[in-house]
Amino acid sequence: PRLLSQFFFADERVTRVVAEINGLDAELDPQQYLVLLNQLHLSQAHLLAVLEQIMEECIPTQRHSRDYLVKFPEELLVDNLGNHMLFAAECLLAGTFLDVEESDGAELRPRARNLLCSLELVRTVLREQSLSQPNSYPEPVRAVLIQFDRLFAEFELSYVSSLVAVKSPDEIYRQQEIIVLFCETVERALHLGYLTQEMIDGYEPLLMFTIPRLAIISGLLIYPEGPLSLERSPEEMSRVFSPFYNLLKKIRDLLRVLSAEELCLLERSLCTAE
């Protein structure tokens, strides 16, 4: 159950697979080479997962901030992102620029080198610690973990920033505005009886259509200074709504001529229509 013991055996598996790959002629046995590469990918992922647990146990208050992750596109926020970063660093160090421009790759190589050197140091120090005192984390161990955590975060942010357009602070704020609008819309719909708590707790599929529809009405009439404010230019709106700027103006103008009873009837119909 001790994390350092788990790390020792996870590290042994990585070392063994690497040795097998180095002793194999990929041209003579390409199928076995692919099998070993897959084993390496899985064993490295397990090694990083154990290392993550060790850092949470050893340096929980000294971890490098990961606030930058909110800037990443959602499709990149996968469980094995760390393993992808490690693979990218290995490729960069080998001179292979996957999905990045050559100039960006050249700038990233020093960071990749520092990261991989730091990982090797962490592996060495943790192996030694697991064989001597597997129940403690002395200061030298903590120091190399803090350094690795920082270098990993810095490489991750730099690499992804060169790969895709990360969100700006303004875009993040606009996204948060939309979240607030949806929360207020749900609260209002519950108060007016359009929705029930049972529908929300039961993840009623119809809510995927109902809540956005109600949010548009709320954003145009109830909270006109929020993310659907048409006093802004399309460029100042969230990219979720900016392509529909002119359509939203037409919807707002139509909503303004409705009476309170007609608006209520419309909102109720939006909660049932598919």
N, C-alpha and C positions, 0 to 999 in steps of 0.2 A: 504493500500500500504506500510505501514511501516514494515521494516524487523523484528523489535523486536516484533511487533504484530503478524506477521506471525509465528515467532518462538514460541510465547506463545501458539497459538492454535495447532501448530505441536507437541509441547511438551505435551500438554494436551491429544492429541490422543495417543501418545506413553504410557503415564501414564495409560490411561483408558484401553488400550489393555493388558498391563502388569497385571493390576488388575484383568481383566477377566480371564487371563491365570492362575494366582495364585489361583483364586477361583473355578477353574474347575478341576474335577477329570479326568485326561486324559485316564485312563483305562475304565471308564464308558462311556465316550463320545470321542473316539479317532478322529472321523471325525470333530467334533467341535474344538478339540484341533489343528488339522492341519489347519483349517480355521483361527483360531486366530493367529497361528504362521505366516501364510502368511500375515495377516493384520499387525502383528508386523514388519515383514520384510519391508513392504511397508511404514509403518508410520515412521520407523527409517530411511529409505532411504530419505524420504521427510524432516525429521528433519535435517539430515546431509546436504542436499542440501541447506536448508535455512541457516544453520550455515556457510556453505561455502560462501554464498553471504554476510553474516554479516562480515566475516573475510576479504573478499575482500573490503568491504566498510570501515571497522574499522581499519584494520592493513595491508593495501596493500603493504607497503614497508618493513614490518617486518615479512612477511611470511617466514617460513622455506623453504630452497631450495628444489625443487623437481627434480633437475637435475638427480637424481639417476633413474628416471623413464625410461631413455633411455637405461638402462641396462636390463630392464625387457623384457621377451618374449612378442611379439606383442599380443598374444592371451590373455594375462592377462590385457592388457590396455583397460578395458571396463569402461563404464560410472558408473557402480555401484561398482567399486573396493573398494571404501571407506566403503560401507556397508558390503562387504565381510570381510574387515579387522576388522570391529567392531564385526561381528559374530564370527570371529576366536578368537578375544580377549576374548569374553564371554565364548567360549568353553574352551579355555586354562585355564581360571580362575576357571572353573567348573571341571577341571581335565580331559577334553576330548581332546586328541591330534589328530585333524583332519589332515590327510595327512602329518604329520611331525613325525619324530622319537621322541620317548619318551624323550631322552636326550635333543634334541633341544627344545621340548615343555617345559621341566623343566626350561631351560634357558630363554625361552620367557615369562614365567608366570609373573615374576616381571614387565616386560615392559607392559604386558597386564593389570596387576593390576593398574599400574600407569596411563595408558591411560584411563581406565574406571573410575577411581577415578577423573581424570581431567575432563572427560566428565560430570560426575555428578556435579562437581563444576561449570562448565560452564552453565549447565542447571539451577542450582539454581541462579547463579548470573544474567543470562539473564532474567529469569522469574521475579526476583525482579526489574530489570531495566525496563522491559517492563511495569510493573505496576506503576512505579514511574515516570521515565523520558524516554519514548519510543523514543525520538528524539535525544538522545545523548549517547556517549560512554565514560564515565569517565575513568580515569587511571586504577582503579581496574578491570574494565571490560576488558580493553585492555590487562592487565597483564595476566589474566586467559586465554584469547584467544590465546595469544602468547605462553603460556606454553602448551596448548592443541595442537596447531598446530605443535609444535616441537615434542611432545610425539607421536602424530599420525604419523608423518613422520618417526621417529626413529623406531616405531613398524612396520610400513609398510615395510621399507627396511629390517629389521631383519627377519620378518616373511617370506617374499617372498624369501629372500636369503637362508633360511632353506628349502624352498619348492622346488625351482628350481635352476638351475645353471644360475646366472645372467651374463650378458655380461661383459667381461673384458674391460679395456680401449683400448687395442689393437684391440679387436673385434669391438668396437664402431668406432674406427678410420678406420678400413677396410670397415665397412658399409658406412661411410661417403665418402670414396674413390669411392665406387660403385655409390653412388648418384651423385658425381661429374662427373664420367665417363658417366653416362646416360644423364646428362644435356649437357655435351659437345657433346655427340653423337647426341642428338636432334638438337642442334645448328648447327652442321656440316650438318646434313641431310636437315635442312631447307635451308641452304646456297646453297647446291648442288641440291636442288629441289626434293629430294627423298620424302619429306613430305611437307605438307602445314600447315599453321597456322590454317586454317579452320578445318583440320583433328584433330588437337590437341584441339582446342576450343570445338569441337563437340564430344570429347571423342570417336573417331573412334575406334571400337573394334579391328580392325586389328593391331592397334598400340601395343597392348599387346604382339604380336608376332614380329612385325617389329623392334621395338626399342631394345629389347634384342639381336636380331640377329645382328643388326648393331653395337650394343655396343661390341659384341664379336670381330667383325672385327676391330673396333676402338681401343679396348683394346689391341689387338695383334699387330696391325700395326701402328696406328696413335699415340697412347699414350702407348708405350711399357714399360714405367716405372710406369704405374698405377697399379690398383688392379689385372690386368691380367698378370703382369710381370712374365714371366717364368724363370727369373733369380732367383726368390725366390724358396724355397722348398715348397712342397704342404702344409706343416704345417704352413708356413708363409702367405699363401693365405687365403682369406675369405672362410668360410665353404660353401658359395654358389658355388664356383668354384673349390675348392681343390679336390673333388671327380673326376673331369674331367681333371685332370692335364695332363695325357698322351694324351688324346683326343685333348686337346687344343694345345699341341705341334705338333700333326699331322696336325691340321687345320692351324696353323701358317706356317708350312713348305709348305703346299699347296698354301697358300695365297702369299707367297714370290715369287713364280714363275709366278704369274699373271702379265700381263702388266697393265698399268693404265686404258686402255680401258676395258680390261677384268674384272678388279676389279670394275669399274663403272657398268658394265653390271650385275655382280654378286649382287652388292648392290641393284640395281634397281629391280632385280628379287626377292630378299628377301623382298622387300616392297610390293610385290603383291602375292607371293606364300603363300598358307595356309599350 
